Amino acid sequence: MTLSADHPLSDGRTAGSALIRSYRGERTAPLPVWFMRQAGRSLPEYRELRAGGNMLDACLTPGLASEITLQPVRRHGVDAAIFFSDIVIPLRLAGVGVEIVAGRGPVLDHPVRTAADVAALPDLDPESLAPITEAVALTVAELGSTPLIGFAGAPFTLASYLVEGGPSREQLRTRALMHSEPQVWADLLTWTADVTGAFLRAQVLAGASAAQLFDSWAGSLSLADYEQRVAQHSRRALSHIADLDVPTVHFGVGTGELLVAMRDVGADVVGVDHRIPLDEANRRLGGSTPVQGNIDPALLEAPWPILEAHVRDVLARGASAPAHVVNLGHGVPPETDPAVLTRLVEFVHEASADDAHQVGANA
């Protein structure tokens, strides 16, 4: 299948953008920059819009989800929008009982821990994706030449929420199930892969110019467990959009040991968190893969000279990779001053353009 003629990649709106060119392996000047969780609690306009509302309801109200997606593009001048959603939205759309509990995060009505639990998981009705398709279309119509990145959680992270019944940093029950009930585990991951893959595909067909798969909890895994019990399912998730020829990004938290395996599931770009320098990440990836990252979110609270020095170091280390999209090593903390992010975008654009000019002058 090909994208429609009026898709932003087809009609030329976003194909030549710095983000898409970088995702496809071309080094641009200036470098593109966007932030994970850029549409969120750090923005006063977001808090005003969301006051008193339910998070999952906001994600499934097309006009609201679109407006929240657009807010950081207007305020910060970032080079991409990331679709405003939540990792558990595909579960909700499939009919799984889940709510966001303040101070805790997503909580499931009934954890999934047995073969019977997995067998009872409902199929995702394609018509349930209508709010997502509408929100993406509304957003793309406003973005013009700024690309929208599709958002989805990786199969392991979705499975972790299902098995644990809510957030867990160690995923003890999840990893126990993985080893003790391998067929139950495989069936569960197949289900989560197909649900999140369909979620991503709906976004791309509606106008997203790239897609990012987030594996928030994969850092709890050994490389062997990831390769033997998870990678094939992440590959399955991305296979849902493989025929659409959009660039794909795979990002995980604490996954420095998994970078190659995460790329090899079919990702064009690897997101790198703040725990591993970009030049080391590039070395591990063999010098052939575009990277995204990896400013330490904690330093958004530091005095500007400290943040500036850190960002210069990130840019210098990222210069070793074939292409670099500047981002954080994880999401924007909610207490971040929005003015810092705006200043950071301007600084990255200026510094990376100056660096490229200097390299050209010395060539």
C-alpha positions in Angstrom: 0.0 0.0 0.0 1.2 3.5 -0.7 0.3 6.8 1.1 -2.5 8.9 -0.3 -1.6 11.6 -2.8 -2.5 14.3 -0.2 -0.4 12.8 2.6 2.3 15.3 3.7 5.1 13.0 2.5 3.5 12.5 -0.9 2.6 16.1 -1.7 5.9 17.5 -0.6 4.9 19.4 2.6 7.2 17.4 4.9 9.4 15.3 2.7 12.1 18.0 2.5 11.9 18.9 6.2 15.1 18.7 8.3 13.5 16.1 10.5 12.5 13.7 7.7 15.8 14.2 5.9 17.7 13.4 9.1 15.6 10.4 9.9 16.5 9.1 6.4 20.2 9.5 7.1 21.1 13.0 5.8 23.0 15.4 8.1 21.3 18.8 8.0 22.3 22.2 9.1 20.8 23.3 11.4 19.9 20.1 13.2 16.3 19.4 13.8 15.1 19.4 17.4 12.0 18.3 19.2 11.3 17.0 22.7 9.6 14.0 24.1 6.6 15.0 26.3 6.9 18.5 24.7 3.1 18.7 24.7 2.4 18.4 28.3 2.4 19.6 31.9 5.2 22.1 31.5 3.0 24.3 29.3 0.6 26.7 31.1 -1.7 26.6 28.1 -1.8 22.8 28.4 -2.7 23.0 32.0 -5.4 25.5 31.3 -6.9 23.4 28.6 -6.7 20.2 30.6 -8.0 21.7 33.9 -10.3 19.2 35.6 -10.3 16.8 32.7 -9.5 13.2 32.3 -6.2 12.3 30.6 -7.5 9.4 28.5 -10.6 11.4 27.6 -8.4 14.2 26.4 -6.4 11.8 24.2 -9.6 10.5 22.6 -11.2 14.0 22.0 -9.9 14.8 18.5 -10.0 18.6 18.8 -8.4 18.6 22.2 -5.7 16.1 21.3 -4.9 18.1 18.2 -4.7 21.4 20.0 -2.4 19.9 22.7 -0.2 18.4 19.9 0.1 21.9 18.3 0.9 23.9 21.4 4.7 23.3 21.7 5.2 23.8 17.9 3.7 27.3 18.2 5.5 28.2 21.5 8.9 26.6 21.0 9.4 26.5 17.2 10.4 22.8 17.3 11.0 20.9 14.1 8.3 18.3 14.7 5.1 17.6 16.5 4.6 14.4 18.4 1.1 13.1 18.5 -0.5 13.7 21.9 -1.6 10.4 23.3 -0.8 7.9 26.1 0.8 4.5 25.8 -2.3 2.7 27.1 -4.7 4.4 24.6 -4.6 1.3 22.3 -5.6 -0.8 25.3 -8.6 1.5 26.0 -9.6 1.5 22.3 -9.5 -2.3 22.3 -11.9 -2.4 25.3 -9.5 -3.1 28.1 -10.5 -1.4 31.4 -7.8 1.1 32.2 -7.7 4.5 33.9 -5.0 7.1 34.7 -4.8 7.4 38.5 -3.4 10.7 39.8 0.0 10.2 41.3 0.4 6.7 40.0 -0.3 6.4 36.3 -2.3 3.8 34.3 -4.1 1.3 36.4 -5.8 -1.8 34.9 -9.2 -3.1 36.1 -8.0 -6.7 35.8 -4.3 -7.7 35.3 -3.6 -10.2 32.6 -1.5 -13.1 34.0 -2.9 -16.4 32.7 -3.7 -18.1 29.4 -7.4 -17.5 30.1 -6.7 -13.8 30.7 -4.9 -13.5 27.4 -7.5 -15.4 25.5 -10.1 -13.0 26.8 -8.4 -9.9 25.5 -10.7 -8.3 22.9 -9.9 -7.7 19.3 -9.3 -4.1 18.3 -12.2 -2.9 16.1 -10.7 -0.7 13.4 -13.7 1.7 13.7 -12.5 2.4 17.3 -9.5 4.2 15.8 -11.7 7.0 14.3 -10.9 9.5 17.1 -7.2 9.0 16.4 -7.6 9.4 12.7 -9.6 12.5 13.1 -7.1 14.1 15.6 -4.2 13.4 13.3 -6.0 14.9 10.3 -6.9 18.0 12.2 -3.3 18.4 13.4 -1.7 17.8 10.0 -3.9 20.4 8.4 -2.5 23.0 10.8 1.2 21.9 10.8 2.0 22.7 7.1 5.6 21.8 6.5 6.2 20.7 10.1 6.1 16.9 10.3 3.9 15.0 12.8 5.5 12.0 14.4 3.2 9.1 15.3 3.3 7.8 18.8 2.9 4.2 20.2 4.1 2.1 23.0 6.2 -1.0 22.2 4.7 -4.4 22.9 6.8 -5.1 25.9 5.8 -1.9 27.6 2.1 -2.5 26.9 2.4 -6.1 28.2 4.1 -4.8 31.3 1.1 -2.6 32.1 -1.2 -5.5 31.5 0.6 -8.0 33.6 1.6 -5.6 36.5 -1.8 -4.0 36.5 -0.1 -0.6 36.6 3.4 1.1 36.4 6.3 -0.9 37.7 10.0 0.0 37.5 11.2 -3.6 37.9 8.5 -5.5 36.0 9.0 -8.5 38.3 5.7 -10.2 37.5 6.2 -9.5 33.8 9.6 -11.0 33.7 8.5 -14.0 35.7 5.7 -14.6 33.3 8.0 -14.3 30.4 10.1 -17.2 31.7 7.6 -19.4 33.4 4.8 -19.3 30.8 6.5 -18.8 27.4 3.4 -19.6 25.3 1.2 -17.3 27.4 3.9 -14.6 27.0 4.2 -15.1 23.2 0.4 -14.9 22.8 0.2 -11.7 25.0 3.0 -10.0 23.1 1.5 -11.0 19.7 -1.8 -9.3 20.9 0.0 -6.1 22.1 2.1 -6.0 18.9 -1.0 -6.0 16.7 -2.9 -3.5 18.8 -0.1 -1.0 18.9 0.8 -1.6 15.3 -2.7 -0.9 14.2 -2.6 2.3 16.3 0.5 3.4 14.6 -0.8 2.6 11.1 -3.9 4.6 11.7 -1.8 7.7 12.5 0.5 7.3 9.5 -2.4 6.8 7.1 -4.1 9.9 8.5 -1.0 12.1 7.9 1.9 11.3 10.3 5.2 11.6 8.5 7.2 9.4 10.9 6.5 7.0 13.7 8.2 6.4 17.0 7.9 3.2 19.1 8.5 3.9 22.8 9.7 1.0 25.0 9.5 2.7 28.3 10.3 -0.4 30.4 12.6 -2.4 28.2 15.6 -1.2 30.3 14.6 -3.9 32.8 15.6 -6.6 30.3 18.8 -8.4 29.7 20.0 -8.4 26.1 19.3 -12.1 25.9 15.8 -11.8 27.1 15.1 -8.9 24.7 16.5 -10.8 21.7 14.8 -14.1 22.5 11.4 -13.0 24.0 10.7 -9.4 22.9 12.4 -8.4 19.7 10.3 -10.4 17.3 7.2 -8.8 18.7 8.5 -5.2 18.3 9.4 -6.2 14.8 5.8 -7.4 14.3 4.5 -4.0 15.6 6.6 -2.1 13.1 5.7 -4.5 10.3 2.2 -2.9 10.4 3.7 0.2 8.8 6.5 -1.3 6.8 4.7 -1.0 3.5 4.1 2.8 4.0 7.8 3.9 3.7 7.8 6.3 6.6 10.9 6.6 8.8 10.7 4.8 12.1 12.3 5.6 15.4 12.8 3.1 18.3 13.4 4.6 21.8 13.8 2.9 25.2 14.7 4.1 28.6 17.9 2.5 30.1 18.4 0.5 26.9 22.1 1.3 26.1 22.8 -2.4 26.0 19.9 -3.1 23.6 20.6 -0.4 21.0 21.6 -2.7 18.2 18.8 -5.2 18.9 16.3 -2.4 19.0 17.5 -1.0 15.7 17.4 -4.5 14.1 13.7 -5.0 14.7 13.2 -2.6 11.7 13.9 0.9 13.0 15.6 3.5 10.8 16.6 5.7 13.8 17.6 4.8 17.4 16.6 7.1 20.2 19.3 7.2 22.9 18.6 8.1 26.5 20.9 10.3 28.6 22.7 7.4 30.2 25.0 6.7 27.3 27.0 9.3 25.2 26.0 9.6 21.6 29.4 8.9 20.3 29.5 5.6 22.2 25.9 4.8 21.0 27.1 5.5 17.4 30.1 3.2 17.9 27.8 0.4 19.2 25.5 0.9 16.2 28.4 0.6 13.8 28.4 4.2 12.6 25.6 3.6 10.1 22.4 4.6 12.0 20.9 8.0 12.6 20.6 8.8 16.3 18.1 10.9 18.3 18.9 12.4 21.7 20.1 12.9 24.3 20.1 16.0 26.5 19.8 15.1 30.2 16.3 16.4 31.2 17.6 17.1 34.7 19.8 19.9 33.3 16.8 21.8 32.1 16.7 23.0 35.7 20.4 24.0 35.8 21.7 27.5 35.2 21.9 28.3 31.5 25.8 28.1 31.2 25.7 24.5 32.6 22.9 23.5 30.2 24.6 25.2 27.3 27.9 23.4 27.9 26.1 20.1 28.1 24.2 20.7 24.9 27.4 21.6 23.1 28.8 18.3 24.3 25.8 16.4 23.0 26.1 18.1 19.6 29.8 17.4 19.4 29.3 13.7 20.3 26.3 13.4 17.9 28.5 14.7 15.1 30.0 11.2 14.8 26.7 9.7 13.6 25.5 9.9 10.0 22.6 12.1 11.1 21.4 13.5 14.4 18.0 14.7 15.6 18.4 16.6 18.9 16.1 15.6 21.7 16.1 14.9 25.4 17.3 11.6 26.9 13.7 11.1 28.1 10.7 13.4 28.5 10.3 17.0 29.6 9.8 17.2 33.3 6.5 18.9 34.3 8.2 21.6 36.3 10.4 22.7 33.4 10.2 26.5 32.6 8.9 26.6 29.0 11.2 29.6 28.3 14.2 27.3 28.8 12.9 25.0 26.1 12.3 27.9 23.7 15.8 29.2 24.3 17.2 25.7 23.9 15.6 25.2 20.5 17.0 28.5 19.3 20.4 27.6 20.7 20.5 24.2 19.0 19.5 25.8 15.6 22.2 28.5 15.9 25.0 26.3 17.3 24.5 23.5 14.8 24.3 25.9 11.9 27.5 27.6 13.1 29.2 24.2 13.5 28.3 23.2 10.0 29.5 26.5 8.6 32.8 26.1 10.4 33.2 22.6 9.1 32.5 23.8 5.6 35.0 26.6 5.9 37.7 24.2 7.0 37.0 21.7 4.3 
